[in-house]
């Protein structure tokens, strides 16, 4: 069975081996809806924050290029 294009498919980073203190994202909604839901992995039935796909892509790019280092 395949998921509906409106159903989030939640993913956790492979770097999240810290005991569950992480977030999950559903990037499968970026193209059909223009948003990337983000939620607390410890509260999967709780609310999700809908981030625009453009803002999420900029965030990921910043992480990859170390753009968030402190002063």
Secondary structure, 3 states (H helix, E strand, C coil): CCCCCCCCCCEECCCCCCCCCCEEEECCHHHHHCEEEEEECCCCCCCEEEEEHHHHHHHHHHHHCCCCCCC
